[in-house]
Amino acid sequence: MASSKEAIIKEMFGQIAPTYDLLNSLLSLNIHKRWRPVAVRATHLRPGDRVLDLATGTADLALLLARVVGPWGLVVGADNCAPMLRLGQTKGRQRAAALQFALGTADRLPFADGSFDAVTMGFALRNVPDRERCLREMARVTRSGGWVVNLDLTRPRGALLGAGYRFYQNALMPTVGGWISGRREAYRYLPESIQAFPPPEQIAATFAAAGLESVSWQSLTCGLATVHRGRKP
């Protein structure tokens, strides 16, 4: 069941890859660009460090991480969707960023234990069938003392804001996303995945269950997004 869901989501993201960046900016009113730097700061990375950006997609988060670790560090962007990964590779070349890319799934990472100083994931934990297993894999490839960081879309707090956001998600997202991408079903899935995503407290508990310590989270833009982090013991 989990592998079937994973395959469907992988195919969906491959179909919307050509318009993915454009729609991210349109549908978030460019606010998503303010969220990623918060996730980068949560990694506590330094120049020369090694970092894995899991579910890197078109590499927006990986490119920000590359600025921090510099030319002597290493950023590896991993994703299971080849069309998204190719777009990330193109962006990396265009910006002369020191990035490497790898095909890999969230619950079976092709890296040795303790390979990285930090591991990040942006806007993808919602799509993972087994979140605890994914976080355990992220923790496995992180060195002792390093940080696992997740940035994801979440439900805003407050009845009025929540109601307005659900209207926006259910009425406007599928219309605009479907018109531009030609894949209306993908932009019906997006709000469904956000509504089904557990609240920050529960995700924090999953971080702890995966063996991470000092777990905390930060809500962004009235709860529209949340950054979680946990340290590898």
C-alpha positions in Angstrom: 0.0 0.0 0.0 2.8 2.4 1.0 4.8 1.6 -2.1 1.7 2.2 -4.3 1.1 5.6 -2.8 4.8 6.5 -3.2 4.6 5.6 -6.9 1.5 7.6 -7.5 3.0 10.7 -5.8 6.3 10.3 -7.6 4.4 10.2 -11.0 2.4 13.2 -10.0 5.4 15.3 -9.2 7.0 14.2 -12.4 4.0 15.5 -14.3 4.0 18.9 -12.7 7.7 19.4 -12.6 7.9 21.9 -15.6 5.6 24.4 -13.8 6.4 23.5 -10.2 8.6 26.5 -9.3 6.2 29.0 -11.0 3.2 27.7 -9.1 5.0 27.6 -5.8 5.6 31.3 -6.1 2.1 32.1 -7.4 0.2 30.0 -4.9 2.2 31.1 -1.9 2.5 34.8 -3.1 6.3 34.2 -2.8 6.1 33.7 0.9 7.8 30.3 0.6 11.0 32.1 -0.1 11.0 33.5 3.4 10.5 30.1 5.0 13.5 28.3 3.6 16.1 30.5 5.3 14.5 29.7 8.7 15.1 26.0 8.0 18.7 26.7 6.9 19.4 28.5 10.2 18.0 25.6 12.1 20.7 23.3 10.8 23.5 25.1 12.5 25.7 24.5 9.5 29.1 26.0 9.1 31.4 26.5 6.1 32.9 23.2 5.1 30.1 21.1 6.5 28.3 18.2 4.6 24.5 18.3 4.3 21.9 16.2 2.6 18.7 17.8 1.3 16.2 15.0 1.0 13.3 15.3 -1.5 15.3 18.2 -2.9 12.9 18.6 -5.9 14.1 21.6 -7.9 16.9 22.3 -5.4 15.7 25.6 -3.9 16.6 24.6 -0.4 19.8 22.9 -1.5 21.0 26.1 -3.2 20.5 28.0 0.0 22.4 25.4 2.0 25.3 25.6 -0.5 25.7 29.3 0.3 26.3 28.4 3.9 28.7 25.5 3.6 30.6 27.2 0.7 33.0 25.7 -1.9 34.7 23.5 0.7 31.5 21.9 1.9 29.2 19.4 0.3 25.5 19.6 -0.5 23.8 16.4 -1.8 20.3 16.8 -3.2 18.4 13.5 -3.2 15.0 12.8 -4.7 13.1 9.8 -6.1 11.5 11.8 -8.9 14.0 12.1 -11.9 12.2 15.0 -13.7 12.3 17.2 -10.6 16.0 16.2 -10.0 16.9 17.1 -13.5 15.5 20.6 -13.0 17.5 20.9 -9.8 20.6 19.9 -11.6 20.0 22.6 -14.2 19.5 25.3 -11.6 22.7 24.2 -9.8 24.7 24.4 -13.1 23.2 27.8 -13.9 24.2 29.2 -10.5 27.6 27.4 -10.4 26.7 25.9 -7.1 28.7 23.0 -5.7 25.9 20.5 -5.6 25.7 16.8 -6.1 22.5 14.9 -6.8 21.3 11.3 -6.2 18.2 9.3 -6.8 17.0 7.9 -3.5 13.8 7.2 -1.5 13.1 8.6 1.8 13.1 5.3 3.7 16.1 3.7 2.0 18.8 6.3 1.7 21.9 5.2 -0.2 24.4 6.7 2.3 26.5 5.4 5.1 25.7 6.1 8.8 26.8 9.5 10.0 27.7 10.8 6.5 26.3 14.3 7.0 26.5 17.2 9.5 22.8 17.9 8.9 19.9 16.5 6.9 17.0 18.6 5.7 13.6 18.0 4.0 11.4 20.7 2.5 7.6 20.3 1.8 7.8 16.6 1.5 7.3 14.8 4.8 3.5 15.1 4.2 4.0 12.8 1.2 6.0 10.1 3.0 4.0 6.9 3.8 6.0 6.1 6.9 7.2 9.3 8.5 8.9 7.7 11.5 10.9 5.4 9.2 11.9 8.4 7.1 13.0 10.4 10.1 15.0 7.4 11.4 16.8 7.2 8.0 17.5 10.9 8.1 18.9 10.5 11.6 20.9 7.4 10.6 22.9 9.3 8.0 23.4 12.3 10.3 26.5 12.4 12.5 26.2 12.5 16.3 25.4 16.1 17.3 24.1 17.0 13.9 20.6 18.2 13.2 17.6 16.8 11.3 15.4 19.7 10.0 12.0 19.5 8.3 10.0 22.4 6.7 6.5 21.7 5.7 3.1 23.3 5.0 0.7 23.1 8.0 -2.7 24.2 9.0 -2.9 27.7 10.5 -4.2 28.2 14.0 -7.4 30.1 14.6 -10.9 29.3 13.3 -11.2 32.4 11.1 -7.9 32.1 9.4 -8.3 28.3 9.1 -11.7 28.7 7.3 -10.3 31.3 4.9 -7.3 29.1 4.2 -9.4 26.1 3.5 -11.5 28.1 1.0 -8.4 29.3 -0.7 -7.0 25.7 -0.8 -10.2 24.0 -2.0 -11.4 26.7 -4.5 -8.4 28.6 -5.8 -5.5 26.2 -5.6 -7.0 23.5 -7.9 -8.3 26.1 -10.3 -5.0 28.1 -10.7 -2.8 25.1 -10.4 -4.8 23.0 -12.8 -5.0 25.8 -15.4 -1.2 26.4 -15.4 0.0 22.9 -15.0 -2.7 21.0 -16.8 -2.9 18.7 -13.8 -5.8 19.8 -11.6 -5.7 16.5 -9.6 -2.2 17.4 -8.3 -3.5 20.7 -6.9 -6.5 18.9 -5.3 -4.0 16.6 -3.7 -2.0 19.5 -2.2 -4.7 20.8 0.1 -5.7 17.3 1.0 -2.2 16.5 2.1 -2.0 19.6 4.2 -5.3 18.9 6.0 -4.2 15.4 6.7 -0.8 16.3 8.0 -0.6 16.0 11.9 -0.3 19.1 14.0 3.2 20.2 15.0 3.0 18.6 18.4 2.5 15.2 16.8 5.2 15.6 14.3 7.6 16.6 17.2 6.6 13.3 18.9 7.5 11.5 15.7 10.9 13.2 15.7 11.4 11.9 19.3 10.2 8.4 18.4 12.8 8.3 15.6 15.5 8.8 18.2 16.1 12.5 17.9 16.7 14.8 20.9 16.2 18.5 21.8 13.2 18.5 19.4 11.5 21.8 18.8 9.4 23.6 16.2 8.8 27.1 14.9 5.5 28.2 13.3 5.8 30.6 10.4 3.3 33.0 8.9 0.5 32.3 11.4 1.1 28.6 11.1 1.0 28.3 7.3 4.3 26.5 7.6 6.3 24.9 10.4 10.0 24.1 10.9 10.9 21.1 13.1 14.3 20.2 14.2 15.9 17.4 16.3 19.5 16.6 17.2 21.1 13.2 16.6 22.4 11.9 20.0 
